[in-house]
Each structure stands twice: as structure tokens, then as C-alpha cells.
Amino acid sequence: MNDPKHIRLVITVPQAAAAMTAAALEAYCVAVSAFELDPGGDWIIEAIATTLPDPEALTTSLALVEAVSGVSVPLPTVESLPDIDWLAENRKASFLSAPSGSSFAPVIQMPCHPQVPLY
């Protein structure tokens, strides 16, 4: 089996630990995103790595977050991402043609405002 090119790590933490957890994952990952699930509540931290982080080092980093924040921080769930050309997938799904006078203009589909033309 081939090693995955990208690995996704996901942790849900209370607000008090969100920023520190994201910062801790930055040491091991090429991209980190944080999303608030409920105002003032839990946050989901998603990170993408190109190699599997050293489990002992990651555990130590998250234990430090626990010690400083005073809240429990679980270990992340880890999954291999499929080897997909995400740029090509995005272009297929997000850029549709829409009539604009005598030509066609790209339209970006957004979750809140589907098919909003960019003029």
C-alpha cells in the first residue's frame, strides 16, 4: 500500500483551547483551520499534514495545551486523504457558465449564495 500524500487530523475542543490547539498542530501540518461549532462553545480544528506526525511529540504538544488551557484536549482522529487533483475538482464543481451579454461569465457557487455571478 502506498503512503498517503496528505493526512487529515481533526480535533473538537472547547473554545478555551481552540487557538492553542490550532497553534500546536501548526508545528506538524501544512494547513490548519478552526471552525466555531456554536457561539462560545466547541471548535473543530482540522489540519492537513504531508507526513504522519510523531505520536509521542503530538501527544506531548496537546498535553501542554491541556496544562495551559485547563481543559481536556483529545487526540485527533487521523485519516488518509485520497490523492485527488483538488484544483481540477474545484473547477468542475464551482465554476459554471452563465450568460453575460454576448458571452459567458464564470459563476462561483457559494453555500449561502449559489450561482452568484462575479461581474
N, C-alpha and C positions, 0 to 999 in steps of 0.2 A: 504494500500500500504506500502511495506517495505521501510525503509530508504536505500538509495544507499550506497554501501561501499566506492565508490570513486566518486568524483566530479571533473569535468574539468572546469577550468576557462581560458578564452582566452582574451587577450587584444592586439590590434595593436597600437603601439606608434611610434613616431619619434625617431631617433637614440639618440637624446639628453636625452630622458627619459628612454631608454631601460634598462640600468643597474640598475637604481634606482627603476624602476617598478618591475623588477625581484627580487630585494632585498626586496622590500615591500611585495611582495607575499610570500616570504620565511617564513615570520612570521606566515602565515596561512596554508601553504601547505607542503606536504611531498616531493614534487619534483617540480622543476621549470626549464623550458627550454626556451632558447631565440634563435630565428632564424631571420637572416637578410633577408628581402624580396628582397631588391635592395641595391647594394653598396651605402652607405651613405644615404640611405632612411629609410623607415619604418622597424620596427622589430615586429615580432609576439612573444608574451610572452605566453606560455602555462604552466599551473600549475595544479597539482593534489592534492586534499585535501581529507581527510577522513571524515571531517565534514564540513558543510556549514559555511564559515566564517561569523562572525558577520557583517551584512551590514554596520552598523554605524562605526565600527572600520576600516573596509576595505575602506570605503569612506574617512575617515579621513587620513588614510595612503596614499591613492592616491592623496588627496588634498595636502598633504605635498610634494609629488613628483612633482606635478604641480608647487607649490610655488618655489621649489628649482631649477627645470629644466627650468621653464619659458615656458613650452609647455602644451597644453591641454592633459590630460590623461582621457580617457573614463572609465566608469565602465566596468568590464569584462562581457562577455557572460558566462553563467553558464549552464552546462548540467550534468546530471547524467550519469555515465559510466555503461555499462552493467556488471553484475557480471560474468566475464569470467576468466578462468584459462589462463592467458596470456602466461605463460611459455609453456604450452601444445600447445597453438595455434602457438607460435613461432616455436616450434619443428616440427609441422606439415608443416608449410609453408616454413621454412628457411633451413632445413637440409634434403637434398635429397641424395640418394646414387649415387655414380659414380664409375665406375670400376677403380681400382688402383692395377694393377698387378693381383695377385690371390685373392684379397679381395676387399671390397668396402670401400671407404673413404667418410666421410661426405663432403658435398659441401654446402657452405653458399651462398645464393642468396643475392646479393647487388644491389641496384638500378642502380649503374653505371657499375657494372661488374657482370652480372648474371651468376651464376653457375661457380664461380671461385673455383677450388679445393684448399684446405689447406693441403699441404704436409709438 
